[in-house]
Amino acid sequence: MKKDKEKVIDEVWTEDHVRSFLQVRAHDGSDTDFHMLLKAYQSMRASDFELFVQFFLGEGRNLDATGRDGRSVLQIVGEHRHGAEYAAILRSAGASA
């Protein structure tokens, strides 16, 4: 039996695709900047995430925005085994929380 969808690995993202994450909105009352940044982290490879962070900051968005539990994306990423590269990207862009 054939699967309906094949898992895409190492998909090449265009700048427009990366930039499209600036349109992501929370549906649970979470801070928009937090939600947008978290979804980008969860969806992108580090190189694409780094580009996204540049676009994110270019729109004057807040890298230190927090979720409903009071944690920032940097704090969440720091807890993940493979999050070190993403955390470094956030810190070098000015995230502090």
N, C-alpha and C positions, 0 to 999 in steps of 0.2 A: 504494500500500500504506500502510495506517495504522500509525503507531507504537503500540507497546503502552503506553508511558508518555510523557506530555507533561512537559517540563521545567517545573517550577514556579518562577516568578521573583517575588520580593517577596512571598512567602507571609507572611501575618500569623500570628505565633506567639502562642499564649496563654501566660500565666504557667505553667500546668501543663506545657505542652510544653517551655518553657525549663527548668523545674525538673526535668523528667524526665532531663536530662543529668546530674543528680547520681547517677543509678543506673548510669551507664556504668562499666564495669570493663575493665581491661586483661587480655588473654589471653596476653600474652607475657612476663609477669613485670615489666613496667614499673611504676613508681610510680603508684598509682591516682589521686592528685591531679593529677599531670602529665598522664596519659592523658585524664582527664575534662576538664581545662582545654583541652588541645590539640584534642580532638574538638569541644568547644563553639566554639572559635575557627574551626575548619575548616567548621563547619556554620551558624553564625549571622551575621546582620547585626550591625553594631557596636552598635546600640541593644539588641538581644536579648542580645548578649554582655555588655554592661554590666549588665543585669539579672541574668544568670546569675552574674556575678562577685559580686554582692551576696548571692545565695543561697549560693554557694560559700563565701564568707567567713562567712556566718551559721552554717554547719556546722563552722566552725573548721578549714577546709582550708588547705593551704599553697600560696600563689601562687608561691613560689620553688622548688617541687618540680622535680626534674630527670628527664630521660629517661635511657635507658641510655647515651646518649653524653655525659651530663653537662651538657647544655644545658637551660635553663629555657624555658618557653613564651615569656616576654618576649624572650629571646635569639633564638629562632626567628622570632617575629613581626617583630622588628627587621630581619631579613634580607629580608623580603618587601616588594615594591614597594607593595602596598596595605595594609601592616600598621601604618602610623603611628597611625591612629585606635585600633586595638586595643592597641598598645603604650602609648598615652596612658591608656587605660582601666586597663590593668594597673598602670602607674606610679602613677596617682592613687589606686588601691586599696591601694597599699603594696608592690607587687612591686619588688624591687631587683636581682635576679640576672638 
